[in-house]
Amino acid sequence: MSVTERPERPSRARRAFYAIPVIGWIARDIVEGGADNIYYLLVAVLSLWAIAVMTWGLPALAMPALALVPAIVVTLLLLTVGR
């Protein structure tokens, strides 16, 4: 980078999103960090899910499936329309 070039500054919305305590820190690490950060995130999410299942049992196992129902319905609608 030459002396006259300034580094690109993130937008105000991105800076506000990065300011959220846990979610923003993880998002910044994924975008600006190394390539392994996404795998650390996946391991952390799966570990938290396993802990929730061990703590609360079947309801914790079913909640992600219930949360994904709208996404599956939209996917099925898009497949039926032909997109």
PyMOL CGO cylinders between C-alpha atoms (Angstrom):
from pymol import cmd
from pymol.cgo import CYLINDER

trace = [
    CYLINDER, 0.00, 0.00, 0.00, 1.41, 3.37, -0.93, 0.3, 1, 1, 1, 1, 1, 1,
    CYLINDER, 1.41, 3.37, -0.93, 1.54, 6.39, 1.34, 0.3, 1, 1, 1, 1, 1, 1,
    CYLINDER, 1.54, 6.39, 1.34, -1.34, 8.20, -0.38, 0.3, 1, 1, 1, 1, 1, 1,
    CYLINDER, -1.34, 8.20, -0.38, -3.80, 5.28, -0.11, 0.3, 1, 1, 1, 1, 1, 1,
    CYLINDER, -3.80, 5.28, -0.11, -5.94, 5.04, 2.96, 0.3, 1, 1, 1, 1, 1, 1,
    CYLINDER, -5.94, 5.04, 2.96, -7.19, 1.67, 4.20, 0.3, 1, 1, 1, 1, 1, 1,
    CYLINDER, -7.19, 1.67, 4.20, -10.83, 1.01, 3.47, 0.3, 1, 1, 1, 1, 1, 1,
    CYLINDER, -10.83, 1.01, 3.47, -12.96, 1.78, 6.50, 0.3, 1, 1, 1, 1, 1, 1,
    CYLINDER, -12.96, 1.78, 6.50, -15.95, -0.46, 7.22, 0.3, 1, 1, 1, 1, 1, 1,
    CYLINDER, -15.95, -0.46, 7.22, -19.41, 1.03, 6.83, 0.3, 1, 1, 1, 1, 1, 1,
    CYLINDER, -19.41, 1.03, 6.83, -21.33, 2.40, 9.80, 0.3, 1, 1, 1, 1, 1, 1,
    CYLINDER, -21.33, 2.40, 9.80, -23.72, -0.57, 9.76, 0.3, 1, 1, 1, 1, 1, 1,
    CYLINDER, -23.72, -0.57, 9.76, -20.85, -3.06, 9.77, 0.3, 1, 1, 1, 1, 1, 1,
    CYLINDER, -20.85, -3.06, 9.77, -19.13, -1.24, 12.63, 0.3, 1, 1, 1, 1, 1, 1,
    CYLINDER, -19.13, -1.24, 12.63, -22.41, -1.23, 14.59, 0.3, 1, 1, 1, 1, 1, 1,
    CYLINDER, -22.41, -1.23, 14.59, -22.84, -4.97, 13.96, 0.3, 1, 1, 1, 1, 1, 1,
    CYLINDER, -22.84, -4.97, 13.96, -19.25, -5.64, 15.05, 0.3, 1, 1, 1, 1, 1, 1,
    CYLINDER, -19.25, -5.64, 15.05, -19.94, -3.70, 18.27, 0.3, 1, 1, 1, 1, 1, 1,
    CYLINDER, -19.94, -3.70, 18.27, -22.47, -6.32, 19.47, 0.3, 1, 1, 1, 1, 1, 1,
    CYLINDER, -22.47, -6.32, 19.47, -20.60, -8.10, 22.27, 0.3, 1, 1, 1, 1, 1, 1,
    CYLINDER, -20.60, -8.10, 22.27, -20.46, -11.80, 21.33, 0.3, 1, 1, 1, 1, 1, 1,
    CYLINDER, -20.46, -11.80, 21.33, -22.05, -12.07, 17.88, 0.3, 1, 1, 1, 1, 1, 1,
    CYLINDER, -22.05, -12.07, 17.88, -20.12, -9.12, 16.46, 0.3, 1, 1, 1, 1, 1, 1,
    CYLINDER, -20.12, -9.12, 16.46, -16.80, -10.41, 17.76, 0.3, 1, 1, 1, 1, 1, 1,
    CYLINDER, -16.80, -10.41, 17.76, -17.38, -13.80, 16.18, 0.3, 1, 1, 1, 1, 1, 1,
    CYLINDER, -17.38, -13.80, 16.18, -18.49, -12.22, 12.88, 0.3, 1, 1, 1, 1, 1, 1,
    CYLINDER, -18.49, -12.22, 12.88, -15.39, -10.01, 12.77, 0.3, 1, 1, 1, 1, 1, 1,
    CYLINDER, -15.39, -10.01, 12.77, -13.14, -13.00, 13.46, 0.3, 1, 1, 1, 1, 1, 1,
    CYLINDER, -13.14, -13.00, 13.46, -14.77, -14.96, 10.64, 0.3, 1, 1, 1, 1, 1, 1,
    CYLINDER, -14.77, -14.96, 10.64, -14.54, -12.10, 8.12, 0.3, 1, 1, 1, 1, 1, 1,
    CYLINDER, -14.54, -12.10, 8.12, -11.14, -10.67, 9.01, 0.3, 1, 1, 1, 1, 1, 1,
    CYLINDER, -11.14, -10.67, 9.01, -9.45, -13.59, 10.75, 0.3, 1, 1, 1, 1, 1, 1,
    CYLINDER, -9.45, -13.59, 10.75, -7.91, -16.82, 9.59, 0.3, 1, 1, 1, 1, 1, 1,
    CYLINDER, -7.91, -16.82, 9.59, -9.61, -19.55, 7.61, 0.3, 1, 1, 1, 1, 1, 1,
    CYLINDER, -9.61, -19.55, 7.61, -9.93, -21.83, 10.66, 0.3, 1, 1, 1, 1, 1, 1,
    CYLINDER, -9.93, -21.83, 10.66, -12.26, -19.50, 12.57, 0.3, 1, 1, 1, 1, 1, 1,
    CYLINDER, -12.26, -19.50, 12.57, -15.39, -20.87, 10.89, 0.3, 1, 1, 1, 1, 1, 1,
    CYLINDER, -15.39, -20.87, 10.89, -14.52, -24.36, 12.13, 0.3, 1, 1, 1, 1, 1, 1,
    CYLINDER, -14.52, -24.36, 12.13, -14.05, -23.08, 15.68, 0.3, 1, 1, 1, 1, 1, 1,
    CYLINDER, -14.05, -23.08, 15.68, -17.49, -21.47, 15.44, 0.3, 1, 1, 1, 1, 1, 1,
    CYLINDER, -17.49, -21.47, 15.44, -19.08, -24.72, 14.23, 0.3, 1, 1, 1, 1, 1, 1,
    CYLINDER, -19.08, -24.72, 14.23, -17.47, -26.70, 17.05, 0.3, 1, 1, 1, 1, 1, 1,
    CYLINDER, -17.47, -26.70, 17.05, -18.64, -24.12, 19.61, 0.3, 1, 1, 1, 1, 1, 1,
    CYLINDER, -18.64, -24.12, 19.61, -22.24, -24.15, 18.31, 0.3, 1, 1, 1, 1, 1, 1,
    CYLINDER, -22.24, -24.15, 18.31, -22.39, -27.96, 18.23, 0.3, 1, 1, 1, 1, 1, 1,
    CYLINDER, -22.39, -27.96, 18.23, -20.92, -28.13, 21.73, 0.3, 1, 1, 1, 1, 1, 1,
    CYLINDER, -20.92, -28.13, 21.73, -23.50, -25.67, 23.05, 0.3, 1, 1, 1, 1, 1, 1,
    CYLINDER, -23.50, -25.67, 23.05, -26.25, -27.69, 21.40, 0.3, 1, 1, 1, 1, 1, 1,
    CYLINDER, -26.25, -27.69, 21.40, -24.93, -30.92, 22.96, 0.3, 1, 1, 1, 1, 1, 1,
    CYLINDER, -24.93, -30.92, 22.96, -24.79, -29.26, 26.39, 0.3, 1, 1, 1, 1, 1, 1,
    CYLINDER, -24.79, -29.26, 26.39, -28.37, -28.02, 25.93, 0.3, 1, 1, 1, 1, 1, 1,
    CYLINDER, -28.37, -28.02, 25.93, -29.55, -31.53, 25.00, 0.3, 1, 1, 1, 1, 1, 1,
    CYLINDER, -29.55, -31.53, 25.00, -27.77, -33.00, 28.01, 0.3, 1, 1, 1, 1, 1, 1,
    CYLINDER, -27.77, -33.00, 28.01, -29.34, -30.35, 30.25, 0.3, 1, 1, 1, 1, 1, 1,
    CYLINDER, -29.34, -30.35, 30.25, -32.91, -30.09, 28.94, 0.3, 1, 1, 1, 1, 1, 1,
    CYLINDER, -32.91, -30.09, 28.94, -33.27, -33.29, 26.90, 0.3, 1, 1, 1, 1, 1, 1,
    CYLINDER, -33.27, -33.29, 26.90, -35.66, -33.73, 23.99, 0.3, 1, 1, 1, 1, 1, 1,
    CYLINDER, -35.66, -33.73, 23.99, -37.03, -30.14, 23.89, 0.3, 1, 1, 1, 1, 1, 1,
    CYLINDER, -37.03, -30.14, 23.89, -33.51, -28.80, 23.26, 0.3, 1, 1, 1, 1, 1, 1,
    CYLINDER, -33.51, -28.80, 23.26, -33.08, -31.37, 20.51, 0.3, 1, 1, 1, 1, 1, 1,
    CYLINDER, -33.08, -31.37, 20.51, -36.35, -30.38, 18.81, 0.3, 1, 1, 1, 1, 1, 1,
    CYLINDER, -36.35, -30.38, 18.81, -36.00, -26.57, 19.00, 0.3, 1, 1, 1, 1, 1, 1,
    CYLINDER, -36.00, -26.57, 19.00, -33.51, -26.19, 16.08, 0.3, 1, 1, 1, 1, 1, 1,
    CYLINDER, -33.51, -26.19, 16.08, -35.79, -28.34, 13.90, 0.3, 1, 1, 1, 1, 1, 1,
    CYLINDER, -35.79, -28.34, 13.90, -38.77, -26.15, 14.76, 0.3, 1, 1, 1, 1, 1, 1,
    CYLINDER, -38.77, -26.15, 14.76, -36.73, -23.02, 14.08, 0.3, 1, 1, 1, 1, 1, 1,
    CYLINDER, -36.73, -23.02, 14.08, -35.82, -24.30, 10.60, 0.3, 1, 1, 1, 1, 1, 1,
    CYLINDER, -35.82, -24.30, 10.60, -39.42, -25.05, 9.53, 0.3, 1, 1, 1, 1, 1, 1,
    CYLINDER, -39.42, -25.05, 9.53, -39.94, -21.63, 7.82, 0.3, 1, 1, 1, 1, 1, 1,
    CYLINDER, -39.94, -21.63, 7.82, -36.70, -22.03, 5.87, 0.3, 1, 1, 1, 1, 1, 1,
    CYLINDER, -36.70, -22.03, 5.87, -37.70, -25.49, 4.68, 0.3, 1, 1, 1, 1, 1, 1,
    CYLINDER, -37.70, -25.49, 4.68, -41.17, -24.26, 3.65, 0.3, 1, 1, 1, 1, 1, 1,
    CYLINDER, -41.17, -24.26, 3.65, -39.64, -21.40, 1.64, 0.3, 1, 1, 1, 1, 1, 1,
    CYLINDER, -39.64, -21.40, 1.64, -37.20, -23.85, 0.02, 0.3, 1, 1, 1, 1, 1, 1,
    CYLINDER, -37.20, -23.85, 0.02, -40.04, -26.19, -0.94, 0.3, 1, 1, 1, 1, 1, 1,
    CYLINDER, -40.04, -26.19, -0.94, -42.05, -23.31, -2.37, 0.3, 1, 1, 1, 1, 1, 1,
    CYLINDER, -42.05, -23.31, -2.37, -39.08, -22.13, -4.44, 0.3, 1, 1, 1, 1, 1, 1,
    CYLINDER, -39.08, -22.13, -4.44, -38.50, -25.66, -5.71, 0.3, 1, 1, 1, 1, 1, 1,
    CYLINDER, -38.50, -25.66, -5.71, -42.13, -25.99, -6.72, 0.3, 1, 1, 1, 1, 1, 1,
    CYLINDER, -42.13, -25.99, -6.72, -42.12, -22.69, -8.57, 0.3, 1, 1, 1, 1, 1, 1,
    CYLINDER, -42.12, -22.69, -8.57, -38.95, -23.74, -10.38, 0.3, 1, 1, 1, 1, 1, 1,
    CYLINDER, -38.95, -23.74, -10.38, -36.38, -21.29, -9.08, 0.3, 1, 1, 1, 1, 1, 1,
]
cmd.load_cgo(trace, "trace")
